[in-house]
Amino acid sequence: MTKRPTDTTLPVLGVLGAGLVPADDPVLAADDLGLTRGDGCFEATRVVTSESGSHEVDHLDAHLDRLAVSCALLALPEPDRERWLELVGQVLTEWHRPGEAMLKLMLTRGRESSPGGPITGIASVTATSEKVLRQRQRGIGVATLARGTASNTYTDAPWLLGGVKTLSYAVNVAALRTATERGADDVLFTSTDGFVLEAPTASVVWLTGSTLHTTPHGGTGILASITQQALFTEAEGDGFTTDYALGTVTDLHAADGVWLVSSGRGVARIHTLDGSPLRDCAEATERLSKLAGF
């Protein structure tokens, strides 16, 4: 494959078993279960490319670990780590655009017409959007939406796939459309018993005094955020204490700062929640962003 220009907006694509493929080529069969049923999982993380063309991938090992957990809970074969690392290396070799990009790994159960056949595995690298970078810098307005489950719904219901990063994102996309209709940038889901959960593609973190809080995993069904965990690890060595505990919308309004944390957007300050301004926390935002590696 010839070297791509650095100003292209096209992704670089790779497929397990096939290697690199042109960005415009089809990579899924019409009966792939990822397409027909959303039966699969994915991971996404940030890539930073220097002017010289070298790449830094955030927490790749942790994302591959989480992909394996998702596969286990979906009864999919354990990912072949070496094959995925080889594919990631191939797509990064063809990515030459300096700055930030997103590496996405997608895995499906394969073709419906071939039960027990090979899985479908796709890796892609796409430039991080200006919208995401702008939200990291300027903060975001967020609307709360009910998710329709209690804070302990997932405790004894593994079939609900709590904490699994599945391809079935239709509800999340619908929630983001609702946020736009309400004049907000993003959504924070809440439980039926009154607690904050997570955003469609991010974890919520809030600060009271010197303690950083986030919603616990497990029964809440939220995804264990690798970026949030990395932030907490660094923060504990920088004068913060950390806490996994249920919180309410009232707790967020009273907090010294509230953020959505994710691998693409980094640490994005929530400046407005349901139309009401939250406390200005520019200094804390800068500090936490640096601790999270952004």
Secondary structure, 3 states (H helix, E strand, C coil): CCCCCCCCCCCEEEECCCEEECCCCCCCCCCEHHHHCCCEEEEEEEEEECCCCCEEECCHHHHHHHHHHHHHHCCCCCCCHHHHHHHHHHHHHCCCCCEEEEEEEEEECCECCCCCCCCEEEEEEEECCHHHHHHHHHCEEEEEEECCCCCCCCCCCHHHCCCCCECCCHHHHHHHHHHHHCCCCEEEEECCCCCECCECCEEEEEEECCEEEECCCHHHCCCCCHHHHHHHHHHHCCCCEEEECCCCHHHHHHCCEEEEEECCCEEEEEEEECCEECCCCHHHHHHHHHHHCC
